[in-house]
Amino acid sequence: MQRELFPHNDNATLRPGSPINREALNQAQYDAVTHGSGPLLVIAGAGSGKTRTLVYRVAYLIEQQVEPESILLLTFTRRAAQEMLQRAGRISDQSCRRVMGGTFHATSNMLLRRHGHHLGFSPGFTIIDRGDAEGIINLIKSSLGLSGAGKRFPTKRMIMNILSGAVNKSRSIEDLVYDQHLHLSEFLEDLYRIQDHYARFKVDHGLMDYDDLLVNWHRLLTESPEARREVTSRFSHILVDEYQDTNLLQAEIVRLLAHDHDNVMVVGDDSQSIYSFRGADFYNIMRFPDQFPGATVIKLEENYRSTQPILTLTNSIIACAEEKFTKTLFTSVSGGVAPVLFTARNEGGEARFIVDTMDRLIKEGSDISDIAVLFRSGYHSYKLEMELTSRYIDFEKRGGLKLTESAHIKDVLSFFRVLVNPLDNLSWNRILLQLDKVGPKTAQKILDYLKNSDDPIAALSSYKPGRTWQEGFTRLAGLMRDLLRPDLTPAGQFDLVLEYYEPVLEKVYYDDYPKRKKDIDQLKSIVAGYGDLQSLIDDTTLDPPETGQDLPSSPDSESGKLVLSTIHSAKGLEWDTVFVIGLAEGRFPHQNTTPGEQWEEERRLLYVAATRAKRNLYFTYPQELISPDRQVMRTVMSPFLREINPGLYIRESGSPTPAFGGFGSEFPSPRTSGIKPPSRPRTAELAVGAQVRHPFFGRGQVKNVPGPRRVEISFDRHGDKILHLDYAKLEIIA
């Protein structure tokens, strides 16, 4: 099914003297920005200026006398919300600090601390991350006798995947297990027991995980009429970014928030919905016009990122999608070279082609930091990593641990967590286990003692420690007393914790102590920007910084390096040159992909990868792969590539025979095949002004000769193109 977009008829305009620059917006953007009341869906193609549209929309609403505090901007990263509001403030010449902007989880955190008492929640609850949640699951498994030597039972990670998946996909545990984990169906009853104990543990200790934030926000809007009135009356206009990445629960929250006014503007691209494994529901954006009857739908199709040859190819990738909003990306910028499809004999040949091409691009003036290599799965880049290392080329591989997911950072933050929430036994346990001669049983005895006290921090000093661990315990009790001094800022408290913890760090993590110390130094810089502990704890849990990257002045900054990244991690980013590798059938889409929605998401994944490129786009795949049992397997190009008109790319080959002769096969490279290619014009024969003909682009005139074996041609129908003479089939006319 295809859904046609109906035209936008809003006639609103900017008032005289408006600070909003009309010339900064194209017509579709302007229509979205000046939309009146009622629901609005903006289908924003890749690189079409969706952020600019949201920014101007916020500025426009404030200009129209909408109170800033009644505007809610929901995004998927805190940084995105901050940057949008800063830009909106500059445009409207007003501060947008009173606009509520942030992620779904951060907004829920704020609302639950303010209104959660309607559901019986204390405002001092602690938010736990995935690692903490899995730790609790492990404790529950042990207490229920479900783990131990010789027992076969799902891991804590798998259990958490199931519990969280049930929430984010709005399904029962039973449905999820029978659909995706049938081999675990024998444990269904135990999984429900764990779910029940996990929920009670969190309530007893004042904890919420990420899923609880959404569930309890939804409960605020459905279970308490008073809370619903307080929350919904606060916001008269709701804006949502990346709506295609929302799950069912988030979409329901948006619907409930706007129940009284329907002033909702959601922005997204159905063609970039690639996070179903996190619970994102592709159909949220497709069904928006049904959820909000009478909704206006506007499409942003003018692209400001890529050249037209790249856009034409990306349009072709998504054209075969079974269900979509019809749109065609275009650019007003002329010129650009056609994308390249390279067929390698094997992964080694694929890696050499990429590095050789990079080397040529850099010699022609490209910066290595403007180049990225994207892949479906992390292991697809292993051969390339070896080739880069052998050639002494620095690279950064995206997708590592978040800073606050590291054990030593969790150790430090646990001190702040108990200051904010003294009932947080998980953090108390982590602190106590750092003491010499204190094991889990002793730690549990101390925890039982603290649990029965009105003031656990004060009670710590009255506990009688054992002789062998008395010194360390006394030092800990003294630290906790000092941390409560009213004159201390979070930075001052951090210094006290670090003085206490550094000997522990050096002893426990002696093998890589210097590296971990650098991480703690980075955390120190982050803490310096906070005035209260609650905000610090919330932010480091809800929106944790990447290791070594969140601070621009970090000495470990990865700038100036080639980027290797999974496509999921690359979404929202862009580079001058992008290589998409491993595009062989069985790898892309994955061999276990089932027909239907999984298949369509794989197609969208390729579309996202291709739309990251600004000037140069390369697709590569090997004709041979080594299987896990070390057998050589012959492969062909991805079925998604086979759907593309071969006239939209230039075919190159590092193999004696093309993998798919019927799909745009060019002559193999003479350097590898030994086959004599047809004669190509020499650069000297192509003087400026020469008339030429290309089999796809047609008739043109040489405009410039930018380098050896490269020529820029102005084609009558396709504009300016830069072609490589080794591969372009040019015929000199005159």
Steps between C-alpha positions, in 0.01 A plus 500: 500500500622851418358806673486812287566827678223756474590868455532749783250787496597707801517869410677626814781749442768671703403829660666824377840546657532131585859398584442172314675512164250380237783454251660240729211260435380326187125492434436164666701598808317834517162327483598272788645783712194724461240225540207611712321284755435128478715193429786515248716217363822610329657225287860622487720320250868448580695826501188709439540741792269344760698652788477846342125451465458405867721788613302756299173347619595560864605857418177556305280377786672735744461785252126417487483567876493134604643479851844326481427280802193359324712361212634144532778387263570126514821369341710184521815665642541778752759666278252526211245676719758741643635594157152553356392727784823700485453555127133590547602756763746664259237517224219646713735721702346348813617247754344159447617371836141480621409260218489143630741312274659159541470127443187300582680343796641828636161670470335210677762522776414866558124445494512195729708684760243780494174306462594141591352537849160441338619143436681465834854573372752694707675781308835353614489183291821384329519412130699185423669420171506172312804364686342568840176338388681185390678491836164499679372225270805292595429548871137394449606193299722392789239569767244291311746215453496536121875526453799298606723216390337261257184709458386596153324836507499817284774755573428827677546681167243281323253534787536877490456498121171316545368716786597824325384378160156425639471861620641671191305286255182507709477121504472237771804295600322191374441650153859617474648167607283294264573739213874561541639261764303179465786296647446684831128420526565242775610787727187715454370454853841588649529806276170629637625435856817697428296783348288518818800494737685756285205740516473463879876544548491832313206629701657393832827678422369812324632401157374542144656365181467663157184308418336602829537866404278450195260259669449731799463810282226314316347405835501866607287580195260208535465405869482838673251758363661767717851423374373492143344847539820638653722360224285556190395853598866597515571443128300667223741405219695175463783445252659157448823434308587166333144375539578187298717384792224509761353183648131435561517625858660830395243550225221442752657753738505761221134424421402537868700822548320665209154370586353845570644696206668277235773763448762239414775532242699182440798489267654184362577283201335162457791403272743534792317279750775250593472443876234230537744301716462778759122491470458779242179447305512593130121525492485785753587749230283325241190502721542859629233639263259237633583571867458874438211535254529805277877515540692706246788316333793690350800341331851647494671369187767757416831356619785724620757226557562284195559540129223404257664176377507374861140610559378335181653172613363526854154574360535178301589300815182601681272499195440126539389527864165332554358774722612861508409864466579585138782752469789574264814670628658763279759775527539836331878454500632387163789262433628195678642163403302179469524252791733204450425130549818295550505122481797346682627143476497470881500709817873565468449646152209703630719645777785582258263680262366716783844596628634564149199718417536689827866560422407645160227722648736635764762579236229689311428715806253307716548490877504156658250614765252570217500131404295222663464127446160361597391140551202304622678310780819573693688190387461596132788746535761261646691450173496872437630571850793267434575672169486846661728389782753353256509834318531701824170683447325619817130428528221530754241223526167623627282312745709455819387516861346816636723665758261431786462132407858432615544326836737762648268789407206313652710463816549877528139589419369255760612741777288778348206265447471415870523869591199565275313181594621338827271201428699406188630163622656425162739794537561428869593144407746625238665734752528234773651239269790739429618444859781251564381178671131582437311250286135470392384341829659767718372774269148357533522508880597868489219572253244330726619724786479818289158407361344517846626853563328830422837644396719230341798734451507596870440137599814393316719656770328300776552160337764281671749387231710185511860525619652415159307767311452761771749751360345515154147511638583787737650691207180443297274617784710816534473567126120467504477748792726747318295475179198639687672830582264779385782715358602240240412528131481184285855577386617516861323175581663339195846599628432330834374185329800491267743535793332198662454295182833545320686239712212258434520569126874440491470173691191348336569609141881494507528347151355808324497754782640795290225466237226481762650800681459703178131407494462625857677823409244544221217438746654764727469757221138402446413528871643854511208619287232399752354689794303213655548125532151398385551657156844340470367152583200538270705623204777241527235228508254633241745645248847361580799648315707292261842395626758762406269697273263728685764754597635701206827559678555134579856391420357169379285669236459288188505792252718459193433127469311282257160397639388137494142464616196279500219658302284524812768712671540720191139613474473879513865549396657587165835483321635616164586141406322187618588136431224247572664157516399137518201540266480130419187288512488326837678790667278787391226415570609248760441139402248455783287794392139393448273642227282789602584769753852368577586502130364852457701627796817361344416696185457815706835430666673512161312821418623661824859397419489642148348832608796569731717584193538857380727472195632147450317173561655153461323166533724193534454127544721188481423210268647256751449472876653260750238316702539428875618149411765655271331407175510738203150618404413669172274803537312744279406862554223595742149466356447865590779596258358276230180706511689820410521616139866425407514829312498682834849384603841425350599135526858412591642155561804353665404149381562313176128461446213726602275354769181584315562537130148613428506794742703785364829314473788720394824362354715353778804691614799426272729495803334188641329320214751487219216583259576786269237770546370713215706808428412807706568861399821639644483814716698689236227428243231652721576869486259751649218551251520150347162342417447149643227238542440272803277188477283614792549876543484567124659791318726746685791738484830483688496775761820432695784248544548489881768229505662200331241267348214718630286741302206729585226501237189714470227270366197644323247306711686408819714802586865491607667164573860408589590167337801270521631412154591144601132421550291755310404385149550833326488553126657815352259664255703807402 
